[in-house]
Amino acid sequence: MKKFNLFLLVCFFVISGFLFLPKMAKAEEIIISNDTVWDSGDVKIFHDDDSLTIDDSVTLTITNGTILKMGKNTTIAVGGRLVINGTSEKPVIITSIKDDSVGGDSDGVVDQPSPGDWYGIISGPGSGVDINYAIVEYGGKRLDMDAGVITTHPLTDHFYINHSSIINNSGQIFDLISNFKINNSNIYNPGFCSDLGGIDFCGTILINQTPEEIDLTNNYWGHQDGPTVAYPDIKGTIISGPANSQPYVSKPIELFKKGINPVILIPGILGSWKLGDKYELDPILNTYDNLWEALKLAGYEEGKTLFAFPYDWRFSNASNTDDLMRKVQEVKEISGSDRVDIIGHSMGGLLARSYIESIYYKNDVDKLVFLATPHKGAVDAYLAWEGGELSSNPNDFVKKYIFELEANRNHHQSIFDYIREDIPSIRDLLPIYDYLKEHSSGQLRTYPNNYPQNYFLELLNRPENMKKLDDVSILNIIANDRKNDTLNYIKVEDKEFDNAKWENGYPHNYDSVLGDHGLEFGPGDETVPQMSNDGLFFDEEVTMLDTTHGDVVTDAQKYVIEFLTGKMPIMFIKTNSFSKYFIIRIFSPADFLITAPDGKELGRNSLGQNINEIHGAFYYNEDEMEFALIPEPIEGKYRIDLLGTDDGQYRLSLAYIDDQNNNIEKEFKGNISVGQKQDFKIDYVSSTDPLGDLNPQDFDAPIINIASPVSSTPYYRLQKLNIEYTTKDDFPGLATTTLAIDNQSINTTTIDLFNYSVGKHDFTVTASDLAGNISSLTVEFSIITDLKNMILGINGLYKRKLISKEAHNKLLPPLGQLQLKLKAIDVAIDILNKAKGQIGGRLREKLIKEAGRAIARLEKERDEIIDSKLDNFNKQLANLLRQNKIKQKNYDIIKADSDYLKINL
């Protein structure tokens, strides 16, 4: 076979020229003049034109994962001995200063390394080089011309390479000694092509200029059929000169046991919550607990290789990208790793992409897992952004209740105002494809015309930006619950609103009780349509799971761990998985303490201490916002104790949510004062109405006060009696108040006593509170009359046409006559009484007795006249009743007056 004589001759002269070029002026020459060991795993930085020189008879030993980062034209010149002893876990790495994937950013420039970024290793006369478990890459140029990445002097004692990777280099491996070996190693350039001597190839060149065969066995040469040794049979790395390369390895040798990268878990919306002065990973629904525990079982350690990035999900993803960049840098510094892996759930996946596709990216993400990430948006976001409406899946019920609390705390009038002003991240989730249909025609609108535009996702999905993901290994896990219950399209119509609501279209009949509300459902995970995260542009491994948007975090754990570590875990963790919840909220001014049927407490006690004894529960009480979430509530009676923190009105809300989309809410509004205690109970029975009623626990009946009528006070029957009373119940408040006279209900506070007979009557106020307590207070009062009022009463009956004219004419004269006679008698009695006081002289006693006897005769006469006249009156009244000239009711009123006068005149 024809050898590469011409080609290699060219190579020899090129390399020889470099060997005999004069030394350049160095920026810094690091000279090893005493035996030295580098074994701390440090990063050694060599800037442009620096050099590392090992003096004669001196040994430099490099071990323990030490990294040498080399600038342009830098060399390692060995005069004595260089011993590199890495391990499979911690290889020694000699690479470009531009290689940010190891040792971090060493030159302050965001750049990509490339072959020829530095010069190479040169052994001098009498020197010896032993390289074990090392990676040598991106070398092979000096003064921008190809040079030997490894070059031996003809008088070098030996040069041995074993269990190492000589990859991604320009230039050549140039050997001038027979005692040269490379074994059990990888020698190739996967991404570098040269054109030398008219031959176009991708690989490196190993040149042996000695007449003796050198040992090059058990290596991988970049091709399954071994190295290239003859033209035109181009395979892998070219070998020129006598060499034994048999046997060779047909695929890259796994030399280094790659330890797991540190992993960062990024949650989605509502997946972070600020407790105190820091954010925590979903303490509400515990969405990430199972995956977190599974990662720990797989070998990850919290704070060392396992990290979370909880963040303020209300902010835009663009603003959170800077914080993620800082988190990645922090994790690299803590772990000592050059790259990290990221797991992004939902919007967390978009945030990860935002960092990787940014200009600040430092090529430090190795593997990326997307969990139900809406790469092209989620239609649910339209309802939230345009109308302040949330979907009806269980997680969104919780989201709605929390949004209401936050809107109230921040003095917003509605969830819509709160989202528009405080949660720009919702806009980042709007779809960037066609999803709005004209209701009238069913025609899909073309995005972005008449759509709320999502500039964030548009930028993220530009091909030139997505290309930045090419160097990241990606696992895209898609959830599909197989129920076709995910919002895919919305039928909209034009409708005017006072504010900016539904400015791009109102869902047809959205507020109607019946119908589809303009919503069309299809494949997805309850939140993200399948069309949003399937069939993307970047190179990805796709796994689809039959699960929901929230459950995918737990259900995908084995796939995630296998992708990150290469090992499928045996155990499946599912300890914190709940299907139903209570969520308790209070709109101030009060704190609450919940006692479960088993006596365990949750909330804030009277000492101001937070208590959480219920497994899996969450309690939050900060910044004038208080709520609690109880998963898997147990059956029985729950007690809710309130303690007033200020004076004013409060609203207590208790809701039940389950995975069957049931959502039942009970509310109670009341007033409370500072230090006041109020209690409630709820009977939870899962098989029936889960909540029953929210019952206030109160044993104090309402307080009643009656100012009018006054007890034992007489009132004339012709009066209008004004009823005056108060009822009071501090907690839980009045439910009903009823008024009655003589056990007959009344519905007015101005009483016409004309309709009531003379005599004693009872006025009663009865009040009940919302806890079912009842109190009652009765006042006895009297209705009286006199002759004048009786006459006026008969006139009144006549005027009201309640008695006939005949009755009126027959009843009044006897009363008038009686009135005149009584008046005359009363005048006479009055004169005699006055005279008795004026009598004097010897006959005084006699005259006083005579006057007294006269007064007695007059009083007797008065009684007889009353009896006679009223008896006759009563007979006349009875005749009128028999003749149907007067009705029984009116007869009774007049007869009662007559009887009263007979006794009291």
JOPENOR-V237581 format. One record per backbone hydrogen bond with DSSP energy under -1.0 kcal/mol. NH is the residue of the N-H (numbers start at 1). CO is the residue of the C=O. If there is no record, write none. Layout:
nh: [NH;NH]
co: [CO;CO]
This chain:
nh: [8;9;10;11;12;13;14;15;16;17;18;19;20;30;32;36;38;44;46;49;50;51;52;53;54;55;58;60;61;62;63;65;66;67;68;69;70;71;74;76;77;78;79;81;82;83;84;85;86;87;92;93;94;95;97;99;100;117;117;118;119;121;122;123;124;126;127;128;129;130;131;132;133;135;136;137;140;141;142;145;147;149;150;151;152;153;156;157;158;159;160;161;162;163;165;166;167;170;172;173;174;175;180;181;182;183;184;186;187;188;194;196;199;201;206;207;208;209;214;216;218;220;226;228;231;234;236;237;238;239;240;244;249;255;258;263;264;265;266;271;273;275;278;280;282;289;292;293;294;295;296;297;298;299;300;303;304;305;306;307;309;313;315;320;321;324;325;326;327;328;329;330;331;332;333;334;335;336;340;341;342;343;344;345;346;348;349;351;352;353;354;355;356;357;358;361;366;368;369;370;371;372;375;377;378;381;382;384;385;386;387;388;389;397;398;399;400;401;402;403;404;405;406;407;408;409;410;411;412;418;419;420;421;422;423;425;426;429;430;432;437;438;439;442;445;449;451;458;459;460;461;462;466;467;468;469;470;472;473;475;476;477;478;480;481;486;488;489;490;491;492;493;502;503;505;506;508;510;512;519;520;522;525;530;532;541;543;545;547;549;552;555;556;557;560;561;562;563;564;565;566;581;582;583;584;585;586;587;591;593;594;595;596;599;602;603;604;605;608;611;613;617;618;620;622;627;628;629;630;632;636;638;639;640;641;642;643;644;645;648;650;651;652;653;654;655;656;657;658;659;661;664;666;668;670;672;675;676;678;680;681;682;684;688;695;695;697;703;705;707;708;712;713;715;717;719;721;723;724;726;728;735;736;738;740;741;742;744;746;751;753;755;756;759;761;763;764;765;766;767;768;769;770;772;775;777;779;781;782;783;784;790;791;792;793;794;795;796;797;798;799;800;801;802;804;808;809;810;811;812;816;817;818;819;820;821;822;823;824;825;826;827;828;829;830;831;832;833;834;835;836;838;839;844;847;848;849;850;851;852;853;854;855;856;857;858;859;860;861;862;863;864;865;866;867;868;869;870;871;872;873;874;875;876;877;878;879;880;881;882;883;884;885;891;892;893;894;895;896;897;898;899;900;901;902;903;904;905]
co: [4;5;6;7;8;9;10;11;12;13;14;15;16;51;53;59;61;67;69;72;47;28;75;30;77;32;55;81;36;83;38;90;63;42;93;44;95;46;71;120;52;122;54;58;128;60;130;62;132;90;133;66;135;68;70;96;98;114;138;138;74;149;76;151;78;155;124;80;158;82;160;84;162;92;165;94;119;118;145;142;140;172;172;121;174;123;153;127;127;179;129;181;131;183;134;186;136;139;147;205;150;207;178;159;215;161;217;164;220;166;201;199;196;194;238;173;240;175;242;244;247;185;223;237;2;232;226;221;204;228;206;214;219;253;256;305;341;307;343;268;280;278;275;273;271;286;288;289;290;291;292;293;294;296;295;306;301;301;301;263;265;311;312;316;317;320;321;322;323;324;325;326;327;328;329;330;331;332;364;262;367;264;369;266;371;345;346;347;348;349;350;351;352;353;355;358;340;473;342;475;344;477;373;374;429;378;379;380;381;382;383;384;383;393;394;395;396;397;398;399;400;401;402;403;404;405;406;408;407;414;415;416;417;418;419;314;423;426;427;376;490;443;492;438;436;446;448;454;455;456;457;459;462;463;465;466;467;469;366;368;541;370;543;545;524;522;520;520;435;518;437;506;386;500;502;493;491;507;509;516;489;486;528;523;529;474;476;478;545;525;548;551;552;554;556;557;558;559;560;561;562;657;630;655;628;653;626;651;643;641;602;639;600;596;594;611;592;609;605;603;601;614;629;627;625;620;584;618;582;580;684;682;595;680;593;678;591;676;589;672;670;587;668;585;666;583;664;581;662;579;658;656;654;652;650;648;644;673;642;640;695;638;636;685;681;693;679;728;726;724;724;780;710;782;784;716;751;749;708;705;703;768;768;766;764;744;762;741;739;721;719;752;753;783;781;779;740;777;738;775;736;773;733;769;767;765;763;761;713;759;715;786;787;788;789;790;791;792;793;794;795;796;798;797;885;804;805;806;807;808;812;813;814;815;816;817;818;819;820;821;822;823;824;825;826;827;828;829;830;831;832;835;835;841;843;844;845;846;847;848;849;850;851;852;853;854;855;856;857;858;859;860;861;862;863;864;865;866;867;868;869;870;871;872;873;874;875;876;877;878;879;881;880;887;888;889;890;891;892;893;894;895;896;897;898;899;900;901]
